[in-house]
């Protein structure tokens, strides 16, 4: 298991013990794991992002902190959180992360996730010029998720 995995696992444990919300000191975590604070920032930005169902707030500096909250809501709220977290463009790996989070939380069924993944993949979007695929993928996912909440 790599250092990033250990750090992420530790943060997940802290979140679980604190009912889905934690305030962490970046420098303290870096010291605990013997890494530079930028590695902590990297782990948080890649493993605890909105597409994975987290809200992260941070303040840098001497008294800086990172506050991480797991979005805990009913399925409709989770779907709407996802719709709001999708920007104007969306790459395939980020779309997959959004879908995996919705599946993991039970907000969307596995059948719907499979259908959405197929519609958002590069294979389905092949006729569209590559520079336009991100915007189209974002639009399609938003519309599919909005139809789930009806």
N, C-alpha and C positions, 0 to 999 in steps of 0.2 A: 504494500500500500504506500503510495507516494505521500509526500508532506502535505500537498494540497488536500488530499483525501482525508488525512488525519485532522487537519484544521477544520474542514467542512464537517466532519463527523463530530468533533468537539462542539462546534457551534450548533449543530442539530440537537445534540444532547442538552445543551444549555437552553435552547428554545423549548424542547420538550419538558424540561424540568420547570420552566417558567411560564407554562401555558401559552406558548406561541409568540412571546415577545421578550426581547432581551436588549439590554444596553451594554455594549462591550467597549473596552478601551483598546484601540488598535495597537498602541505601543506595548501594553501589557500582554496581549495575545502574541505579538511578535517575540517578546522576551520569553514567554512560556515555551514557544516552539523553536526558539533559536533561529528566527528568520527576520528579514527586514520588514518594516511595516507595509511596504508596497506589495509583498506577497499576501498579506492579510487582505489588502484592498482587492487584489486580483481574485482571491477565493470568494470574497463577498460579492464582487461584481459578476462573477461567472456562475456561482452556485446559488445565490440568493437574490435573483433578479425578479422583476415583475412577471416575466413569462413563466417563472417557476412558482409563482404564487406568493411572493414576498414583497413587502414594502421596506425600503432601506432609507434611512435618514442618517446623515453624518455631518460632523463638524470636525474640522482639522485644527491642529494647534495643540498647545500644552494641555488644555483640558478637553481635548477632542474626544469624541465618542462615535460609535456606530450603533444605531438603534435598528434592530431588525424585527419585523413583525410578520408572522405568517398570516395571510389573509384567511380569516375563518368566517365563513358566512354560508348562507344557504346556497344551493346550486345556482339559482338565478343571479344572486349577487356575485358569485364567482365568475359566471359567464360575463356579466356586465363589467366586472373588474378587468377581465381579459380583453374585452372589446375596447375599453378605454386605454389599455396598456399597449395596444397595437398602434404603431406609428403609421406614417404614410407609405412606408415600404417594409417588406418583411422577407427575410431570406428563409430558405427551406429549413435549416437547423433550428432557427428560432420558432418557426411555425410548429415544428415537431415538439419543441419544449413546451409551448403553450398547450398543445393537444395532450401531451403526456401529463401535464399538471391537471388538466380538466378531467382526464381519465382517472388519475390517482386519487383525486378528491371526490370522485363519483358524480361530478357535475354533468358529465356527458357520458353516454354509454359507449362501450367498446365498438359496437357496430357503427355508431355515428363517427367516432374518432377515425376508424378505418376508412370510411367513406370520405371524410374531410381530408385525411392524409393523401388519399389517392387523387383528389381534386386539386390539391395544393402542390403536388410533386412536380419536379422538372419534366417528367414524362408527359403529364397532362398539359403543361404549359409550353411544351416544345414549339408549337406553331407561333408563339409570341416571341418577338425579339428579346434577347437576354436582358437588355437594359430596362425593359418594361415589366419584366416578370415580378419584381419585388412589389411594385405598386399594385399590380393585378392580384398577386397572392394576398396582400393585406386586405384589399377590398373584398375578395371572395371569402376570406376567413371571417371578416366582420359580418358580412351578410349571412353566412351560414350560422354563425353564433347567435345573431339576432333572431333567426328563424327558430332556433332551439328554445328561446325563451317565450315564444308565443303560447 
